Amino acid sequence: MADLKPQPWMTAEPTRKVMAALHAQGPARFVGGCVRDALLGRRIGDIDIATPLEPPVVIVALGAAGLRAIPTGIEHGTVTALADGQSFEITTLRRDVETDGRRAVVAFTDDWAEDAQRRDFRLNALYLDEDGAILDPTGEGVADARAGRIVFVGEPETRIREDYLRILRFFRFFAWYGRGEADADGLNACAALREGLKGLSGERVSKEFLKLLGADDPRPAVRLMAASGVLGALLPEARGLARFEGLVEIETGQLFTCDPVLRLSALLPDEAEAVRSAAARLRLSNLMRDRLVAAVAGAPALTSWMSPREARRAIYRLGPEAFRDRVQLAWASAERTAVHPQFRMLYTYPDTWTPPAFPISGEDIRAAGVAEGPLHGRVRREVEDWWIDMDFTDDKLAAIERLKAVAQGLAY
């Protein structure tokens, strides 16, 4: 048993309302991530609560206190409470009756230790009373959290076979909380059962992997994934870690905000079809897919010695976001990534130069005698290429004269 002083998130009015409503019917404790992070002095995100009260009782208790209850996962014992606009996930103590590696059939229990046995890692199997008393049923959760150890509850292979996503969670928690060497038994189990990842939905896998890549420094975890074969099972398109390692070094050294999507891009090859294949398998959003493709596919290639004029052309062709993404990826691939002031200047160029609007309109092209159709588009492209070569001249009369010449030339 360990103790924590009551913290503001524990004593806040919305939290008090929810806990008071549950205590009117029976016991309730904070559980999981909020307990672990409070113990480590980290910022608290979601507040989860565990109770032996079954879902119908929880719903009645919340209603009696004037709080809204949403049955978000009723078959697994989960009810979401809303208090003063804040949500709390309340889950009934449970044990697994049947699992298939993706989902579980559960039975409810009133045994806190039994509930702890179905959780993934010992540092997540922690329960906290409102007075600050921590319940640690495995006997090692508090010590693991403080030491940075990611250790499965019970037998690692058993926990993984219950839900193969726990393979990725092992590496994700190592990226966020791990210190020193990874737990050998857990790592070996993840390597042995890595093919189980292929049976999971792309949405679950990508969500977990992007969380992993969002750690301050996910390099040790990703190295372990590569060495164990887990990265290959998850991302067969990956071509090595050098660019990924360089990107994280740049973000850290240049004080850039960590970008999980760009970090994913750094693991992928510069091949549009391979990127699209990975995005489809991971069920990424269209917006995310398009960003990944734009970061790696096609011309222009960016170099540290680009002139300002070449940089302006690239920004116009790519757009500011894709330009910055490509700058960082090119920078990450360079030798001695930490000492490239040229790349730093290129990265900030979109802050000082905004691409102008092309001065020739469709009406201008029609006035030059070009009707709508394939020739219309060709004329526009020819004039736009000239305008870009002229470094985005703002001389509209010169652009009109060029338009007339192009239109006349293509008409014959």
Contacts in CASP RR format, 6 or more apart in sequence:
PFRMAT RR
TARGET T0000
AUTHOR 0000-0000-0000
METHOD contacts of the structure
MODEL  1
MADLKPQPWMTAEPTRKVMAALHAQGPARFVGGCVRDALLGRRIGDIDIA
TPLEPPVVIVALGAAGLRAIPTGIEHGTVTALADGQSFEITTLRRDVETD
GRRAVVAFTDDWAEDAQRRDFRLNALYLDEDGAILDPTGEGVADARAGRI
VFVGEPETRIREDYLRILRFFRFFAWYGRGEADADGLNACAALREGLKGL
SGERVSKEFLKLLGADDPRPAVRLMAASGVLGALLPEARGLARFEGLVEI
ETGQLFTCDPVLRLSALLPDEAEAVRSAAARLRLSNLMRDRLVAAVAGAP
ALTSWMSPREARRAIYRLGPEAFRDRVQLAWASAERTAVHPQFRMLYTYP
DTWTPPAFPISGEDIRAAGVAEGPLHGRVRREVEDWWIDMDFTDDKLAAI
ERLKAVAQGLAY
1 133 0 8 1.000
1 134 0 8 1.000
1 135 0 8 1.000
1 136 0 8 1.000
2 39 0 8 1.000
2 134 0 8 1.000
2 136 0 8 1.000
2 142 0 8 1.000
3 132 0 8 1.000
3 133 0 8 1.000
3 134 0 8 1.000
4 38 0 8 1.000
4 39 0 8 1.000
4 128 0 8 1.000
4 132 0 8 1.000
4 134 0 8 1.000
5 132 0 8 1.000
6 130 0 8 1.000
6 131 0 8 1.000
6 132 0 8 1.000
7 38 0 8 1.000
7 44 0 8 1.000
9 15 0 8 1.000
9 34 0 8 1.000
9 38 0 8 1.000
9 44 0 8 1.000
9 47 0 8 1.000
10 30 0 8 1.000
10 38 0 8 1.000
10 128 0 8 1.000
10 130 0 8 1.000
10 132 0 8 1.000
13 83 0 8 1.000
13 84 0 8 1.000
14 83 0 8 1.000
14 84 0 8 1.000
14 85 0 8 1.000
14 86 0 8 1.000
14 88 0 8 1.000
15 47 0 8 1.000
15 83 0 8 1.000
15 86 0 8 1.000
15 88 0 8 1.000
17 65 0 8 1.000
17 67 0 8 1.000
17 83 0 8 1.000
17 84 0 8 1.000
18 49 0 8 1.000
18 62 0 8 1.000
18 67 0 8 1.000
18 81 0 8 1.000
18 83 0 8 1.000
18 88 0 8 1.000
18 90 0 8 1.000
19 28 0 8 1.000
19 49 0 8 1.000
19 130 0 8 1.000
20 65 0 8 1.000
21 61 0 8 1.000
21 62 0 8 1.000
21 63 0 8 1.000
21 64 0 8 1.000
21 65 0 8 1.000
21 66 0 8 1.000
21 67 0 8 1.000
21 81 0 8 1.000
22 28 0 8 1.000
22 49 0 8 1.000
22 51 0 8 1.000
22 53 0 8 1.000
22 58 0 8 1.000
22 61 0 8 1.000
22 62 0 8 1.000
22 90 0 8 1.000
24 61 0 8 1.000
24 64 0 8 1.000
24 65 0 8 1.000
25 53 0 8 1.000
25 57 0 8 1.000
25 58 0 8 1.000
25 60 0 8 1.000
25 61 0 8 1.000
26 51 0 8 1.000
26 52 0 8 1.000
26 53 0 8 1.000
27 51 0 8 1.000
27 52 0 8 1.000
28 49 0 8 1.000
28 50 0 8 1.000
28 51 0 8 1.000
28 53 0 8 1.000
28 90 0 8 1.000
29 49 0 8 1.000
29 50 0 8 1.000
29 51 0 8 1.000
29 112 0 8 1.000
29 127 0 8 1.000
29 128 0 8 1.000
29 129 0 8 1.000
29 135 0 8 1.000
30 47 0 8 1.000
30 48 0 8 1.000
30 49 0 8 1.000
30 50 0 8 1.000
30 127 0 8 1.000
30 128 0 8 1.000
30 129 0 8 1.000
30 130 0 8 1.000
31 48 0 8 1.000
31 49 0 8 1.000
31 50 0 8 1.000
31 91 0 8 1.000
31 126 0 8 1.000
31 127 0 8 1.000
31 128 0 8 1.000
32 48 0 8 1.000
32 119 0 8 1.000
32 124 0 8 1.000
32 125 0 8 1.000
32 126 0 8 1.000
32 127 0 8 1.000
33 46 0 8 1.000
33 48 0 8 1.000
33 124 0 8 1.000
33 126 0 8 1.000
34 44 0 8 1.000
34 45 0 8 1.000
34 46 0 8 1.000
34 47 0 8 1.000
34 48 0 8 1.000
34 128 0 8 1.000
35 126 0 8 1.000
35 127 0 8 1.000
35 128 0 8 1.000
35 134 0 8 1.000
36 123 0 8 1.000
36 124 0 8 1.000
36 126 0 8 1.000
36 145 0 8 1.000
36 177 0 8 1.000
37 43 0 8 1.000
37 44 0 8 1.000
37 45 0 8 1.000
38 44 0 8 1.000
38 128 0 8 1.000
39 126 0 8 1.000
39 134 0 8 1.000
39 142 0 8 1.000
39 145 0 8 1.000
39 146 0 8 1.000
40 145 0 8 1.000
40 146 0 8 1.000
40 177 0 8 1.000
46 87 0 8 1.000
46 89 0 8 1.000
47 86 0 8 1.000
47 88 0 8 1.000
47 89 0 8 1.000
48 88 0 8 1.000
48 89 0 8 1.000
48 90 0 8 1.000
48 91 0 8 1.000
49 88 0 8 1.000
49 89 0 8 1.000
49 90 0 8 1.000
49 91 0 8 1.000
50 90 0 8 1.000
50 91 0 8 1.000
50 92 0 8 1.000
50 93 0 8 1.000
50 112 0 8 1.000
50 115 0 8 1.000
50 127 0 8 1.000
51 58 0 8 1.000
51 90 0 8 1.000
51 91 0 8 1.000
51 92 0 8 1.000
51 93 0 8 1.000
52 92 0 8 1.000
52 93 0 8 1.000
52 108 0 8 1.000
52 109 0 8 1.000
52 110 0 8 1.000
53 61 0 8 1.000
53 92 0 8 1.000
54 77 0 8 1.000
54 92 0 8 1.000
54 108 0 8 1.000
55 71 0 8 1.000
55 74 0 8 1.000
55 77 0 8 1.000
55 78 0 8 1.000
55 79 0 8 1.000
55 92 0 8 1.000
58 69 0 8 1.000
58 79 0 8 1.000
58 90 0 8 1.000
58 92 0 8 1.000
59 69 0 8 1.000
59 71 0 8 1.000
59 79 0 8 1.000
62 68 0 8 1.000
62 69 0 8 1.000
62 79 0 8 1.000
62 81 0 8 1.000
63 69 0 8 1.000
67 81 0 8 1.000
67 82 0 8 1.000
67 83 0 8 1.000
68 81 0 8 1.000
68 82 0 8 1.000
69 79 0 8 1.000
69 80 0 8 1.000
69 81 0 8 1.000
69 82 0 8 1.000
70 79 0 8 1.000
70 80 0 8 1.000
70 81 0 8 1.000
70 82 0 8 1.000
71 78 0 8 1.000
71 79 0 8 1.000
72 78 0 8 1.000
72 79 0 8 1.000
72 80 0 8 1.000
72 89 0 8 1.000
73 79 0 8 1.000
76 91 0 8 1.000
76 94 0 8 1.000
76 104 0 8 1.000
76 106 0 8 1.000
77 91 0 8 1.000
77 92 0 8 1.000
77 94 0 8 1.000
77 106 0 8 1.000
77 108 0 8 1.000
78 89 0 8 1.000
78 90 0 8 1.000
78 91 0 8 1.000
78 92 0 8 1.000
79 89 0 8 1.000
79 90 0 8 1.000
79 91 0 8 1.000
80 87 0 8 1.000
80 88 0 8 1.000
80 89 0 8 1.000
80 90 0 8 1.000
81 87 0 8 1.000
81 88 0 8 1.000
81 90 0 8 1.000
82 88 0 8 1.000
92 108 0 8 1.000
93 108 0 8 1.000
93 109 0 8 1.000
93 110 0 8 1.000
93 111 0 8 1.000
93 112 0 8 1.000
93 114 0 8 1.000
93 115 0 8 1.000
94 106 0 8 1.000
94 107 0 8 1.000
94 108 0 8 1.000
94 109 0 8 1.000
94 115 0 8 1.000
94 118 0 8 1.000
95 106 0 8 1.000
95 107 0 8 1.000
95 109 0 8 1.000
95 111 0 8 1.000
95 114 0 8 1.000
95 115 0 8 1.000
95 117 0 8 1.000
95 118 0 8 1.000
96 104 0 8 1.000
96 105 0 8 1.000
96 106 0 8 1.000
96 118 0 8 1.000
96 162 0 8 1.000
97 104 0 8 1.000
97 105 0 8 1.000
97 106 0 8 1.000
97 107 0 8 1.000
98 104 0 8 1.000
98 105 0 8 1.000
99 105 0 8 1.000
99 161 0 8 1.000
99 162 0 8 1.000
99 163 0 8 1.000
101 161 0 8 1.000
101 162 0 8 1.000
101 163 0 8 1.000
101 164 0 8 1.000
101 196 0 8 1.000
102 163 0 8 1.000
102 164 0 8 1.000
102 165 0 8 1.000
102 199 0 8 1.000
102 200 0 8 1.000
102 201 0 8 1.000
103 163 0 8 1.000
104 118 0 8 1.000
104 162 0 8 1.000
104 163 0 8 1.000
106 118 0 8 1.000
109 115 0 8 1.000
112 127 0 8 1.000
112 135 0 8 1.000
112 137 0 8 1.000
113 137 0 8 1.000
115 137 0 8 1.000
116 125 0 8 1.000
116 127 0 8 1.000
116 137 0 8 1.000
116 138 0 8 1.000
116 153 0 8 1.000
117 125 0 8 1.000
117 137 0 8 1.000
117 153 0 8 1.000
117 154 0 8 1.000
118 153 0 8 1.000
118 162 0 8 1.000
119 125 0 8 1.000
119 153 0 8 1.000
120 152 0 8 1.000
120 153 0 8 1.000
120 159 0 8 1.000
120 163 0 8 1.000
120 166 0 8 1.000
120 169 0 8 1.000
121 144 0 8 1.000
121 150 0 8 1.000
121 151 0 8 1.000
121 152 0 8 1.000
121 153 0 8 1.000
121 169 0 8 1.000
121 170 0 8 1.000
121 173 0 8 1.000
122 138 0 8 1.000
122 139 0 8 1.000
122 140 0 8 1.000
122 141 0 8 1.000
122 144 0 8 1.000
122 149 0 8 1.000
122 151 0 8 1.000
122 152 0 8 1.000
122 153 0 8 1.000
123 141 0 8 1.000
123 142 0 8 1.000
123 144 0 8 1.000
123 145 0 8 1.000
123 148 0 8 1.000
123 149 0 8 1.000
123 150 0 8 1.000
123 151 0 8 1.000
123 173 0 8 1.000
123 177 0 8 1.000
124 173 0 8 1.000
125 136 0 8 1.000
125 137 0 8 1.000
125 138 0 8 1.000
125 141 0 8 1.000
125 153 0 8 1.000
126 134 0 8 1.000
126 135 0 8 1.000
126 136 0 8 1.000
126 141 0 8 1.000
126 142 0 8 1.000
126 145 0 8 1.000
127 134 0 8 1.000
127 135 0 8 1.000
127 136 0 8 1.000
127 137 0 8 1.000
128 134 0 8 1.000
128 135 0 8 1.000
129 135 0 8 1.000
134 142 0 8 1.000
136 142 0 8 1.000
138 153 0 8 1.000
138 154 0 8 1.000
140 151 0 8 1.000
143 149 0 8 1.000
144 150 0 8 1.000
144 151 0 8 1.000
145 177 0 8 1.000
147 179 0 8 1.000
148 177 0 8 1.000
148 178 0 8 1.000
148 179 0 8 1.000
148 180 0 8 1.000
149 178 0 8 1.000
149 179 0 8 1.000
149 183 0 8 1.000
150 170 0 8 1.000
150 173 0 8 1.000
150 174 0 8 1.000
150 177 0 8 1.000
150 178 0 8 1.000
150 182 0 8 1.000
150 183 0 8 1.000
151 183 0 8 1.000
151 185 0 8 1.000
151 186 0 8 1.000
152 159 0 8 1.000
152 160 0 8 1.000
152 166 0 8 1.000
152 170 0 8 1.000
152 183 0 8 1.000
152 185 0 8 1.000
152 186 0 8 1.000
152 189 0 8 1.000
153 159 0 8 1.000
156 185 0 8 1.000
156 186 0 8 1.000
156 188 0 8 1.000
156 189 0 8 1.000
156 190 0 8 1.000
157 189 0 8 1.000
157 192 0 8 1.000
157 193 0 8 1.000
159 166 0 8 1.000
160 166 0 8 1.000
160 167 0 8 1.000
160 189 0 8 1.000
160 190 0 8 1.000
160 193 0 8 1.000
161 193 0 8 1.000
164 193 0 8 1.000
164 196 0 8 1.000
164 197 0 8 1.000
164 199 0 8 1.000
164 200 0 8 1.000
165 197 0 8 1.000
165 200 0 8 1.000
165 204 0 8 1.000
165 205 0 8 1.000
165 208 0 8 1.000
167 190 0 8 1.000
167 193 0 8 1.000
167 194 0 8 1.000
167 196 0 8 1.000
167 197 0 8 1.000
167 230 0 8 1.000
168 197 0 8 1.000
168 205 0 8 1.000
168 208 0 8 1.000
168 209 0 8 1.000
168 212 0 8 1.000
168 230 0 8 1.000
168 234 0 8 1.000
169 208 0 8 1.000
170 186 0 8 1.000
170 187 0 8 1.000
170 190 0 8 1.000
171 190 0 8 1.000
171 212 0 8 1.000
171 221 0 8 1.000
171 222 0 8 1.000
171 224 0 8 1.000
171 225 0 8 1.000
171 230 0 8 1.000
172 208 0 8 1.000
172 209 0 8 1.000
172 211 0 8 1.000
172 212 0 8 1.000
172 215 0 8 1.000
172 221 0 8 1.000
174 182 0 8 1.000
174 220 0 8 1.000
174 221 0 8 1.000
174 224 0 8 1.000
175 212 0 8 1.000
175 214 0 8 1.000
175 215 0 8 1.000
175 217 0 8 1.000
175 218 0 8 1.000
175 220 0 8 1.000
175 221 0 8 1.000
175 222 0 8 1.000
176 212 0 8 1.000
176 215 0 8 1.000
182 224 0 8 1.000
187 224 0 8 1.000
187 228 0 8 1.000
190 228 0 8 1.000
190 230 0 8 1.000
191 228 0 8 1.000
191 229 0 8 1.000
191 230 0 8 1.000
194 228 0 8 1.000
194 229 0 8 1.000
194 230 0 8 1.000
194 233 0 8 1.000
194 234 0 8 1.000
195 233 0 8 1.000
196 233 0 8 1.000
197 205 0 8 1.000
197 230 0 8 1.000
197 233 0 8 1.000
197 234 0 8 1.000
198 233 0 8 1.000
201 283 0 8 1.000
202 281 0 8 1.000
202 282 0 8 1.000
202 283 0 8 1.000
203 283 0 8 1.000
205 234 0 8 1.000
205 282 0 8 1.000
206 282 0 8 1.000
206 283 0 8 1.000
206 284 0 8 1.000
209 234 0 8 1.000
209 235 0 8 1.000
209 264 0 8 1.000
209 282 0 8 1.000
210 260 0 8 1.000
210 261 0 8 1.000
210 264 0 8 1.000
211 260 0 8 1.000
212 218 0 8 1.000
212 221 0 8 1.000
212 222 0 8 1.000
213 222 0 8 1.000
213 260 0 8 1.000
213 263 0 8 1.000
213 264 0 8 1.000
214 258 0 8 1.000
214 260 0 8 1.000
214 263 0 8 1.000
215 221 0 8 1.000
215 258 0 8 1.000
216 252 0 8 1.000
216 258 0 8 1.000
217 248 0 8 1.000
217 252 0 8 1.000
218 248 0 8 1.000
218 263 0 8 1.000
219 241 0 8 1.000
219 244 0 8 1.000
219 245 0 8 1.000
219 248 0 8 1.000
222 231 0 8 1.000
222 241 0 8 1.000
222 244 0 8 1.000
222 267 0 8 1.000
223 241 0 8 1.000
224 230 0 8 1.000
225 231 0 8 1.000
225 232 0 8 1.000
225 234 0 8 1.000
226 232 0 8 1.000
226 238 0 8 1.000
226 240 0 8 1.000
226 241 0 8 1.000
231 238 0 8 1.000
231 267 0 8 1.000
232 238 0 8 1.000
235 267 0 8 1.000
235 268 0 8 1.000
235 278 0 8 1.000
237 268 0 8 1.000
237 269 0 8 1.000
237 274 0 8 1.000
237 275 0 8 1.000
237 277 0 8 1.000
237 278 0 8 1.000
238 267 0 8 1.000
238 268 0 8 1.000
239 267 0 8 1.000
239 268 0 8 1.000
239 269 0 8 1.000
240 267 0 8 1.000
241 267 0 8 1.000
242 333 0 8 1.000
243 266 0 8 1.000
243 267 0 8 1.000
243 329 0 8 1.000
243 332 0 8 1.000
243 333 0 8 1.000
244 263 0 8 1.000
244 266 0 8 1.000
244 267 0 8 1.000
244 332 0 8 1.000
245 332 0 8 1.000
246 266 0 8 1.000
246 332 0 8 1.000
246 333 0 8 1.000
246 337 0 8 1.000
247 262 0 8 1.000
247 263 0 8 1.000
247 266 0 8 1.000
247 328 0 8 1.000
247 329 0 8 1.000
247 331 0 8 1.000
247 332 0 8 1.000
248 258 0 8 1.000
248 263 0 8 1.000
249 332 0 8 1.000
249 337 0 8 1.000
249 338 0 8 1.000
250 256 0 8 1.000
250 328 0 8 1.000
250 331 0 8 1.000
250 332 0 8 1.000
250 337 0 8 1.000
250 338 0 8 1.000
251 257 0 8 1.000
251 258 0 8 1.000
251 259 0 8 1.000
253 338 0 8 1.000
254 344 0 8 1.000
256 328 0 8 1.000
261 288 0 8 1.000
261 291 0 8 1.000
261 292 0 8 1.000
262 295 0 8 1.000
262 325 0 8 1.000
262 328 0 8 1.000
262 329 0 8 1.000
264 292 0 8 1.000
265 275 0 8 1.000
265 291 0 8 1.000
265 292 0 8 1.000
265 295 0 8 1.000
265 296 0 8 1.000
265 325 0 8 1.000
265 329 0 8 1.000
266 329 0 8 1.000
266 332 0 8 1.000
268 274 0 8 1.000
268 275 0 8 1.000
268 278 0 8 1.000
268 292 0 8 1.000
268 296 0 8 1.000
269 275 0 8 1.000
269 296 0 8 1.000
270 296 0 8 1.000
270 297 0 8 1.000
271 296 0 8 1.000
271 297 0 8 1.000
272 293 0 8 1.000
272 296 0 8 1.000
272 297 0 8 1.000
272 298 0 8 1.000
275 289 0 8 1.000
275 292 0 8 1.000
275 293 0 8 1.000
275 296 0 8 1.000
275 297 0 8 1.000
276 289 0 8 1.000
276 293 0 8 1.000
278 292 0 8 1.000
279 288 0 8 1.000
279 289 0 8 1.000
279 292 0 8 1.000
279 293 0 8 1.000
280 289 0 8 1.000
284 292 0 8 1.000
291 321 0 8 1.000
291 322 0 8 1.000
291 325 0 8 1.000
294 318 0 8 1.000
294 321 0 8 1.000
294 322 0 8 1.000
294 325 0 8 1.000
295 322 0 8 1.000
295 325 0 8 1.000
295 326 0 8 1.000
295 329 0 8 1.000
296 326 0 8 1.000
296 329 0 8 1.000
300 310 0 8 1.000
300 313 0 8 1.000
300 314 0 8 1.000
300 317 0 8 1.000
300 318 0 8 1.000
301 330 0 8 1.000
302 314 0 8 1.000
302 323 0 8 1.000
302 326 0 8 1.000
302 327 0 8 1.000
302 330 0 8 1.000
302 346 0 8 1.000
303 330 0 8 1.000
304 330 0 8 1.000
304 331 0 8 1.000
304 334 0 8 1.000
304 340 0 8 1.000
304 342 0 8 1.000
304 343 0 8 1.000
304 346 0 8 1.000
305 342 0 8 1.000
306 314 0 8 1.000
306 346 0 8 1.000
308 349 0 8 1.000
309 391 0 8 1.000
311 323 0 8 1.000
311 346 0 8 1.000
311 349 0 8 1.000
311 353 0 8 1.000
312 349 0 8 1.000
312 353 0 8 1.000
312 355 0 8 1.000
312 391 0 8 1.000
312 392 0 8 1.000
313 388 0 8 1.000
314 323 0 8 1.000
314 326 0 8 1.000
315 323 0 8 1.000
315 349 0 8 1.000
315 350 0 8 1.000
315 353 0 8 1.000
315 355 0 8 1.000
316 355 0 8 1.000
316 388 0 8 1.000
316 392 0 8 1.000
318 326 0 8 1.000
319 350 0 8 1.000
319 355 0 8 1.000
320 350 0 8 1.000
323 349 0 8 1.000
323 350 0 8 1.000
324 347 0 8 1.000
324 350 0 8 1.000
327 343 0 8 1.000
327 346 0 8 1.000
327 347 0 8 1.000
328 343 0 8 1.000
328 347 0 8 1.000
330 343 0 8 1.000
331 337 0 8 1.000
331 340 0 8 1.000
331 343 0 8 1.000
331 347 0 8 1.000
334 340 0 8 1.000
334 343 0 8 1.000
355 392 0 8 1.000
356 392 0 8 1.000
356 394 0 8 1.000
358 384 0 8 1.000
358 387 0 8 1.000
359 387 0 8 1.000
359 394 0 8 1.000
359 396 0 8 1.000
359 399 0 8 1.000
360 380 0 8 1.000
360 383 0 8 1.000
360 384 0 8 1.000
360 387 0 8 1.000
360 399 0 8 1.000
360 400 0 8 1.000
360 403 0 8 1.000
362 376 0 8 1.000
362 380 0 8 1.000
364 400 0 8 1.000
364 403 0 8 1.000
365 376 0 8 1.000
365 377 0 8 1.000
365 379 0 8 1.000
365 380 0 8 1.000
365 403 0 8 1.000
365 407 0 8 1.000
366 372 0 8 1.000
366 376 0 8 1.000
368 379 0 8 1.000
368 400 0 8 1.000
368 403 0 8 1.000
368 404 0 8 1.000
368 407 0 8 1.000
369 407 0 8 1.000
370 376 0 8 1.000
370 379 0 8 1.000
370 407 0 8 1.000
370 410 0 8 1.000
370 411 0 8 1.000
375 410 0 8 1.000
378 410 0 8 1.000
379 403 0 8 1.000
379 406 0 8 1.000
379 407 0 8 1.000
379 410 0 8 1.000
382 406 0 8 1.000
382 410 0 8 1.000
383 399 0 8 1.000
383 402 0 8 1.000
383 403 0 8 1.000
383 406 0 8 1.000
386 402 0 8 1.000
386 406 0 8 1.000
387 393 0 8 1.000
387 399 0 8 1.000
387 402 0 8 1.000
390 398 0 8 1.000
393 399 0 8 1.000
END
